[in-house]
Amino acid sequence: MQRIKISFFDTKRYDREAFDAANKQFGYEITYLETKLNSCSAEMAKGADAICIFVNDRVDADVVRILEQHNIKLIVLRCAGYNNIDLQAAWKKIHVARVSAYSPNAIAEHAVSLLLTLTRHIHHAYNRVREGNFVLTGLVGRNLHEKTAGIIGTGKIGKITAEILKGFGMNIVAFDKFPDAAWAEKTGVAYMDIEKVCTKSDVISLHSPLTRETYHLINEDLLSLMKHDVCIINTGRGALIDTKALVSALKKRHIGGAALDVYEEEEDYFFEDWSGTAIEDDTLARLLTFPNVIITGHQAFLTHEALSAIAQTTLSNISGYVEHNILPNEICYNCEKGICMKKTMNRCW
Ligand code: NAI
């Protein structure tokens, strides 16, 4: 039997290691490309049966057209978020599947790491001590105990983040378009509207998906409602925050700080080494100048456990499609919330 060929876009060494290990069970012929997928690079998919992509690969109508010309019938995302796919353009042309959950704990733990780093000035302390400076002035932090954390998006990651923060003795308030009343009752979390969450919270952590509705969810208006020492944590997607409004709030010292694992224009910078070159993006460059801003380069998912689960589920999605004619974890334009309701039974179309 002919081996199934899969072209992987935008890969790094850690992807290759995790997928090579998982592929021992599947035996697919994998081509690892470093190039990101876009309308210029889509031709590179020629000859593949399926392609595998990541968060900053773009599938727009042009890319769908090129992939279709090369008879590609399946795109598998090795991530949970799918805001980079034009599902309407792909509908009934190319099936799309994602990894709906791999290790929500990995992302929640990273969000909490960012929060503690910010509130206890660990990023400054680390640099000082490395240079033999043990002075504590300027490092006075804040307790989390008995403060209020606002969780925006209480899905898998938001819930775990809330529960970890509850363990610190924080009060948890939350906003979600589809609140989970049973979970809220069990954990003592209070759902309220987003304005109230912003007014009451000392910490705000973002865990909703990026959709048309959530684009620039945290904008100038909501920032103006927040407490002056609020810490904003974003491990969701960059464009959940209007970054220019955030910079303006930071400049006015209106908010306490921000810790960001994602940035709305991250596509050109994140996952690449820019250390020897000037950063042309003035908003990103400005963010990097604030002492109360921490940025990590979209690494919340990056644990051994998560990479291994991502590889296993991605290859299982492919095997479901090519070997059994079903597509677990399908996402499509047609289904509620973009998640195919027939995912465990059959393909959507
Ligand atoms: P999930 O689907 O389990 O939860 C998302 C929650 O957001 C749901 O409860 C949903 O009802 C809620 N929601 C949907 N629309 C909303 C709206 N308009 N306003 C408020 N809430 C809304 O997703 P999960 O697994 O918790 O992931 C959340 C997001 O985290 C993903 O969409 C992805 O963008 C991001 N992510 C980031 C990673 C990183 O490495 N930084 C890794 C994995 C995910």
Boltz pocket constraint, residues with backbone or C-beta under 6 A from the ligand:
constraints:
  - pocket:
      binder: B
      contacts: [[A, 80], [A, 81], [A, 82], [A, 100], [A, 101], [A, 104], [A, 107], [A, 152], [A, 153], [A, 154], [A, 155], [A, 156], [A, 157], [A, 158], [A, 175], [A, 176], [A, 177], [A, 178], [A, 179], [A, 206], [A, 207], [A, 208], [A, 209], [A, 210], [A, 211], [A, 213], [A, 214], [A, 235], [A, 236], [A, 237], [A, 261], [A, 262], [A, 298], [A, 299], [A, 300], [A, 301], [A, 302]]
      max_distance: 6.0
